[in-house]
Amino acid sequence: MGHSTDRPVILVLTDGRAGHVSKTQGMLLLLAQLAPYADHRVQWWSIRQPQAWQRRLSRGLLRLGLMPYWCLRWYVPTDVEWPKQVSVVVSTGGDTLVPNVLLSQLFQCQNLVSSALRGIPTRYFSVVFSADISQLAPPYLCTPIAPTKMQFAQDTGRGLSARQRLGLCVDRPILTLLIGADTRDCPAATIDQLIHMIDWFRRHTQCQVLLTTSRRTPISEEQALQQQLLFEADDQCCWVAQGQQCHVEDYIDAADWVICTQESESMLSEVISVGRPLIVPQQDPIRNQSHAQRLMQWEQRGWLWRGTAEQLNQLDVKRLPKGNRQDIGLQMVASLADYLAKVE
């Protein structure tokens, strides 16, 4: 194992999942706004996915108050460069919890995580980013939106640049669809809803459509969308389950309006963070009460419109709700600075 002697390091653990990477990059952007971390070097480690028994054992030992440093071999590749001085460990996702705790204890530094804690005691974390508005006590930090890699990006010229990269007409209205998948606690959207919403926008705006699915969208759902949605020759689609890839940030930046399915906190947060008008197809029931409250809160703040295809007729396409990038960013930076000051 190599050791780096550079300036202090922010050590980032990633499981490689796109939504988790975006949240992690968002946390890094928040840290970069704070003076103590502005000159730090960021070092990424791609962690291994442990076997189920290894995950259960390592989490169980932490729940018992033990520090099984030897478990790091299950998560950390042998060829990583070990930094000499780490100021903070940052990660997103359940498989990063154990190495996050062990490494922060090993380096005696702060740690940030965006994940449910899976029973691991809160005392092992400096800051836990949470979407649950009922979790207000430290170390939980309930931010206005989930951290995203797009939250501090300057808007000047981004839409034009994105359209140029995608080969789009500069002047034609663009409707982007971000399609996830049903979860156990929250349905996404029906194909009928999407058909009617696309049709409504085409009739009112003569828009071009960009559509991308997510890594969670089943291939059967993609095939159903391909067969039933009415696409025009110049529309662009990215079917992730079928091996296609795209830059989602370009699809968002290029858009005049975004339709995003309701189950994905990451995708919704990205759209809100860049201030694009956001339409969320309503599909009940949502059994995850925390997520339902989050959606209601965002709607009350005027950051999105949520309803059925039939209710679109009540809207003015030029006055749809959207997030306020500057206000959201300032709130998140202030909240994080306050929390980190308390745990120093």
Number of C-alpha atoms within 10 A of each C-alpha: 8 10 11 12 10 11 14 18 22 24 25 25 27 21 19 15 11 13 20 21 20 21 25 26 21 20 27 21 21 23 19 15 16 14 10 11 18 11 12 19 15 15 15 16 18 15 20 18 14 16 10 8 9 14 18 11 13 22 21 15 15 18 14 10 11 11 16 15 15 9 19 18 12 17 22 17 14 12 8 14 14 16 18 14 18 23 18 24 26 24 29 29 21 16 20 23 26 22 23 26 24 20 19 22 17 12 15 13 17 23 24 25 27 25 18 15 16 11 10 19 12 13 10 18 23 24 23 21 23 23 22 17 16 11 15 12 8 16 21 22 22 22 20 22 23 25 28 28 21 23 26 18 12 11 13 8 9 16 18 18 15 20 19 14 11 16 9 18 12 14 8 12 18 26 24 27 23 23 27 23 22 18 14 10 13 20 20 21 22 15 14 12 16 22 16 16 20 21 17 17 19 16 10 10 15 14 20 22 22 22 19 23 26 21 19 13 17 17 16 11 16 20 13 11 19 13 10 12 15 11 16 9 6 10 16 16 18 19 22 18 18 14 9 11 15 14 12 18 18 18 24 27 24 27 25 17 26 28 25 25 26 27 26 21 17 18 24 26 23 26 29 28 28 24 23 24 23 25 25 23 21 19 18 11 10 19 13 13 12 16 20 18 16 17 21 15 15 21 17 11 14 16 25 28 23 23 13 18 19 11 10 17 10 7 10 9 15 10 8 16 22 24 23 16 20 14 11 19 21 13 12 21 18 13 15 20 16 11 16 15 8 11 12 8
